[in-house]
Amino acid sequence: MSDFNTVQGNSIWSDLGFSDAESEELDLRSELLRQVQLIMSESGLNQNELASILGVDQPKISKLKNGKLSEFSSERLMLFLNKLGYCIQIRVVPLGSKSKSNRKLIDKRRVV
């Protein structure tokens, strides 16, 4: 019998049967979405104000807040972070260097 609490790989996505390439993309999008959600939450702005800043309608903000990952590409999430006043820094590391410290994709320094 399988234990549902046991993680087989380094990524929930690979455990769900996605290829390594798909898992990496989903990991990236998940982290970008998480950062957008955190920044929106900390902003104290309502959904209409956020929609105006991001150039989308209010239902898109609702989808962001509800974690609808399939609705947003990595590029679009990066654009949202820029519009919220954040820059994105990406590091390139050799394959096999998949420790959490080497995989950090976002530096939460504000663009001034």
C-alpha positions in Angstrom: 0.0 0.0 0.0 1.3 3.4 -0.8 1.8 6.2 1.7 0.3 9.5 0.4 2.6 11.5 2.6 5.7 10.1 1.0 7.3 12.4 -1.6 9.2 10.5 -4.2 11.1 13.3 -6.0 12.2 16.9 -5.6 9.0 18.3 -7.0 5.3 17.7 -6.4 4.9 18.0 -10.2 7.3 15.2 -11.0 5.5 13.1 -8.3 2.3 13.8 -10.2 3.8 12.4 -13.4 5.0 15.5 -15.2 8.3 15.3 -17.1 11.4 17.0 -15.7 11.0 20.0 -18.1 7.3 20.4 -17.3 8.0 20.1 -13.6 10.7 22.9 -13.8 8.2 25.2 -15.6 5.5 24.5 -13.1 7.9 25.0 -10.2 8.8 28.4 -11.7 5.2 29.4 -12.3 4.2 28.3 -8.8 6.9 30.4 -7.2 6.1 33.4 -9.3 2.4 33.1 -8.5 3.1 32.7 -4.8 5.2 35.9 -4.9 2.5 37.8 -6.7 -0.1 36.6 -4.2 2.1 37.6 -1.3 2.8 41.1 -2.7 -0.9 41.6 -3.5 -1.8 40.6 0.0 0.8 42.8 1.6 -0.2 45.8 -0.6 -3.5 46.4 1.2 -5.1 47.2 -2.2 -8.5 45.9 -3.2 -9.0 43.8 -6.3 -10.1 46.7 -8.5 -7.1 48.7 -7.5 -4.8 45.8 -8.2 -6.5 45.2 -11.5 -5.9 48.8 -12.5 -2.2 48.5 -11.7 -1.7 45.1 -13.5 -3.8 46.1 -16.5 -6.3 43.3 -16.1 -9.9 43.0 -15.1 -11.0 42.1 -11.6 -11.9 38.4 -12.3 -8.2 37.9 -13.3 -7.2 39.3 -9.9 -9.6 36.8 -8.3 -7.9 34.0 -10.3 -4.5 35.1 -9.1 -5.6 35.2 -5.5 -7.2 31.7 -5.9 -4.0 30.2 -7.3 -5.3 29.4 -10.8 -1.9 28.5 -12.1 -3.1 27.3 -15.5 -4.4 30.8 -16.3 -1.0 32.6 -16.3 2.3 32.0 -18.1 5.6 32.6 -16.5 6.1 35.7 -18.6 2.8 37.2 -17.6 3.5 36.6 -13.9 6.9 38.2 -14.3 5.2 41.2 -15.9 2.8 41.4 -13.0 5.8 41.4 -10.6 7.4 44.3 -12.5 4.1 46.3 -12.5 4.0 45.7 -8.7 7.4 47.3 -8.4 9.6 44.2 -8.2 12.5 42.9 -10.3 13.2 39.3 -11.0 16.7 37.8 -10.8 17.4 34.4 -12.4 20.5 32.3 -11.7 21.9 29.7 -14.0 23.5 26.8 -12.3 24.9 23.5 -13.5 22.5 20.5 -13.8 22.5 18.5 -10.6 22.8 21.6 -8.4 19.2 21.5 -7.3 19.5 22.5 -3.7 17.0 25.0 -2.5 19.7 27.7 -2.1 20.7 27.3 -5.8 17.1 27.4 -7.1 16.0 30.7 -5.6 14.5 32.6 -8.5 13.1 35.7 -7.0 14.9 38.4 -5.0 12.2 40.5 -3.3 14.1 43.8 -3.6 11.9 46.6 -4.6 12.7 48.5 -7.8 13.1 52.2 -6.9 
